[in-house]
Each structure stands twice: as structure tokens, then as C-alpha cells.
Amino acid sequence: MPELPEVETIVRALRKGGRGDVSIVQRRIHSVDLRWARTLASPKIEDFSKRIIGHQITDVTRRGKFIIIHLDEGFILVHLRMSGDLRVTAPPIPAPAPHDRLIITFEDGHGLIFNDPRKFGRVWLTNDPSEVTGNLGPEPFDLTFTPGIFYQNLHRRKKYIKSLLLDQSFVAGLGNIYVDESLFKAGIFPLRLSNTLSIQEANKLLEAIRETLKDGINNNGASIDWVYRGGDYQNKFRVYQQTGKPCQICGSPIERIVAGQRGTHYCPKCQPKGVDK
């Protein structure tokens, strides 16, 4: 699943051009082709088409893992889920590929195509993005999200730290890759209970999360299969999908366990179990 760095990379490409695509900002929508009905979460296709055709895209931003396409009136939100991707095509738009679920054509002939092999991705049209994103936790880079607040939030819960960091209502944008890598950088065992972390550990973990995400963004995210294209961060993994390989710090074999039904990778020496309570 594309996580915050992958989504941020896509957002920047849609806004400024990149990944081999051109910017969609300032382009005016000419037509809509919904090729799988459930891709559109709301409204109905008739209302969706009526409300966006003729309107211009003014910006593209991100909230958590949501891509927010700003129109001169309203917002299109896209969640890529497990296998979604957005690409921009030059005119003439090619024949639809087998997994193209939504095609938006612009007046100048360019197209924005949402491709989603597993069909989990969703699209919304709304006048208020918070109607869709309102349950998300703070953004990791938000300066008001301080180590003190992070520590307090950790101690309001009693969950495995790995599972809690994956909870989008706790902090927005993290997924399996960047949680594993952040916990390794912070030296925290994935099955530590969140309320056992000290203020120093919370500070170190928040710093590790931010550094890991920045590194992911600087490398255009991670491309580990056919789902996401153009990333390089997979070449920097220290623990994620490194089972059995020597830790780059201590040489111990990386181990894999299951935390909250999610495969989890860690170094048993660099991330000691600690004490639960």
C-alpha cells in the first residue's frame, strides 16, 4: 500500500510534474469515464460528472494517505488503498488498460487515470475534505504535534506500539514499511506497550518517524512490487522485508513476527523487548 512518502511523491508530481507526468494544475475538466462503479464512494456518477465537468484544478495536496485535488469549486479526494495509482497521459489518451477504474479527461486532451488492480481504492467529491478525513490523527510533520503531546497520546492507550502507529486516527500516513523502519531507528521493540515508553523514548521515536518519512520522500518512496512506480527507498530498508539478513548496525539476523495481524520486522539486539506493565 502506498504510504505517506509515496502519496506525497504522487501529490508533488500531480502539482508540479514528475514521475514522467505533467502537472494537472490549471487544467479544466472536459469529461469523466467511470469504469468500475464502486471506485466512486460519493456522490453518484451523475452528480459527480455534473459537478466537476467544466471546472478547473487549482492545487493538489495531501492529508494522511489521501490525495486532495482542489477544484475552483469543491474537492476530489482519492485514497489509493492497496494497489491504486494515478498517472497523467498526454493526448491522445490511449485505450483504457484492464485496471483503469476512472478516467478524467481535460479540455487540452490530457487525462488523469486512476488505475487500481485490486479495486480497493476510492474517490470522493465533497465541498469539505474533513467530511472524509475528519477522523485522521495529526500529521507527523505538524509542528504542533510535539514530543510532549505524542508522549501523552501514547500513554492514553495500552496497545502494541507497532499496532498503534498503524492506527490512522492516532497519527496519519504511516504504514507497515515506515513503522518498522522508524521503530528500528528509535531502538524500540514493536511489541512494547505504548504506555511503557518514557518521554525520552517518545521524543526519540517521533524524531525517528520524521527522519524516516523525510528519507522516504527524498527517495520518492519505496517500489517493492508492481503497485508503485519510481521509488528508490526500498534500497535503503534496514529491517522491512530483511528477514534473516544481518542487521546493518550489530550484525544480528533480522527477525519477523506478527503484530496485530501484520508482518513485522525488527532486530532483536538493537530493539530489546524492554518491560511491559
N, C-alpha and C positions, 0 to 999 in steps of 0.2 A: 504493500500500500504506500503510495506517495505520502511522505510526512512533511513537516514544516519546511525543511530546506528544498525539497523537490517542488512543493507547491509555490514557494517563494520564487524559485527559479522560473517556473512557468509564468507566474504573475509578471515578473520583470520582463520576460520575453514578449508577453502579450502587450505590455505597456510601452516598451521601448524597442522591441525587436530583439531577436536572439534565437538560439536553438535552430537556426536555419529559417526562422519565420520572420515576418514583418509585424510591426505594431498594428493593433486593431483600433487604437485610439483615433478619434475623429472620423472614423468610418461610419457611414449611415446604413442601416439595415434595410435590405430590399425584400428578402423572403425567408421563410422558415420551412424546413423539411424535418418533421419528427418521424423517425423511422422505427422507434420502439416506444410505445405509449407510456410505459412505466418509468422511462427516463425522466419525464416531466412530472415532478411531485406536485406542483401547483403553479398557476391555475390550469384550467382545461386548455387544450391546444388552441381552441378558437379564440379564447381571451388572450392567451399568450401571444399569438400572432398579431392580433389586433393592437395589442398594447406596445409591441416593440417595432413593428414594421414602420419605417419612416423616421425612426428615432436614431440619434447619434450616440456613439460610445464616447464618454468623456474621460474615463480613467479606469484602471484595473488595480484593485488592492486585494489584501488577504486578511482573513480573521481565522486564526487557528488553521485548519486544513481546508477552509472554504475559500474559493476564488470568488471575488466580488467584482462583477462587471458593472460599472456605473454608466447609466444612460442619462440623457438630458431629462428624462422623466422615469424614475424607477431604477431598480437594480436586478440584475440577473446573478443568482448565486449558483455555483457549481461545486459539488463535492465529488471527488474522483473515486472515493472508496477504494476497492481492492485493485482495480485494473484500468481506471479511466485515464484518458489523456486528451489534451486539447492541442490541435495543430491548426495553423493558418495556411491556406492554399492560395496560390496565385491563379489568376484567370488563365484559361478556362478551368473551372472546378472539375476535377476528374470524376468519373463514375464512382458512386459510393462503394466503399470497401465493405466486406461482410459484417464488421463490427461497428460501423458508423451508426450512432444512435440519434444524433441531432446535427443538422447542418444549417448554419445561419449564413446566408449569402448577403454580401454588401453591394451597394449600388455601383461600386467600381469594379465588381467582378471577383474580388477576393472572397474567401469563405472561411468561416470558423467551424471546425468539425470536432465534435465530441465523440471519441472512439472508446468503446467500453466492452471488451470481450465477455466479462463475467456478469454484466448487466446490473451491478450493484450501485453504480453512480447515479446521482440525482441532480436535477436542475429545478430551481425555484425562480419565480418572478415576484417581487414584492416592492412596496414603497418604503419599507422599513426593514433593513437587514437583521435587526435584532429579533424580529419575529422568528427567524430561523436560527440565529446564532446566540440567542439570549441566554442559553444555559451553559455557554462555554466559560471556562475559568480564565484567569489572567493570561495575557501574552507573556512568554518567557522574557522578552526584551523590554517589557514595560518598566520604566524607572520607578514607578510607584509600587511595583512588586518587589519589595525589599527583602533581604535575608531574614529580617525580623518577622515580617508577615508570613514568609514562606515557612519559617520555624513554627509559628503559631498554627498555621494551617496543617502542618504535619502532625502536630500534637492534638489536633481536634479529631483525628482519625486514628484507628488502630488497624492498619492494613499493611500487607507486604509493600515495601517501598516501590518495588517494580510495578505491582498492580496499580498502586495509587497514581504513579506518574503517567500511566497509560489512560487514566480517567480524564476525559476531556473537560469535565466540569471542575477538575482540580487545577489543571494547567493545560492550556490549549496548544495543540500542534505536535505533541510528542507521540512517537510510535515505537515499535519494538527495536528498531535499529538504534535510534538516538538515545533511548533509555538505557539499553545495555552499554553503549559506549560511554554515556555520562556517568553511570554508576561505577564503571571501571576507572574512569579518570578521577572520580572522587574517592575511590577505595572503599566503597560501601557494598556489602553483600546484598544481593537482590531480595532475599527473604527476610531482611531486617524489618521489624515492625516500625512503621513511620514514627510512632510516638517515643521511640527509643533514641532517636537521633539528637545529638547535642546541638547547641546553637552554632558551635564551630563546624560540625559536620553539615548542618543545614546550609551554612554560608558556603562551604566548600562545594556542596552538591549543586547549589544554584549557579555558582561560578562555572562548574564543570558543564552543566546543561547549556549555559550560554556560549561557552567556548566551543563545545561540540557542535551546536547548531550553526555557529558562525563558520566553523571549518566546513561543515556540510554545504552551506550556502556558497562559500568561496570555491567549492569544488563542484558546483551545480548539482548537488545532491548525489545520490547513490543509484547506479544502474546495476541491479543484480539479476534481472531477468528481462523478459520482453515487455514488462509493464511500463517502464520509464526509460526514456532515451537521453543520452548525452551527459550523464553524470560521471564523476570520477572518484567520488568519496569511497566507493567500495574498495578501492585500492589502499585505503587508509584504515580499514577496520582493524581493531586490536582484539576484540573479543567476539563480535557478532559473526556468526557462522564460521567461527575459527576453531570449532571443537577438535581437541587433540593436538592442535598446533602449540608450539611453545609460546608462552607469554613474552612479549617483547621487552618487558621490564625484568622479570625474575626467572624466566625460562620454564616455569611450571606449565604443564599441559592445561589448555583452556577446557573447561568443563561445561556441559549443557544440563540444565534442569528444567522443570516446568514450574512456572509461577502464574497462578490464575489462568491456567489452561494455555499459556503462551510459552513457547520455547524461549529459554533464557540462557545467555552465555556469560561466563564470568571466570576470573582467575581465582582459584581457591587460596592462594597465598597473598595476593595484592588486595583481595576483598574478603577479609576474615569475617566469620559469622557474627561475632560480637555477642551481645547479651540482650535477649528479649525480656520483656516484663509484662 
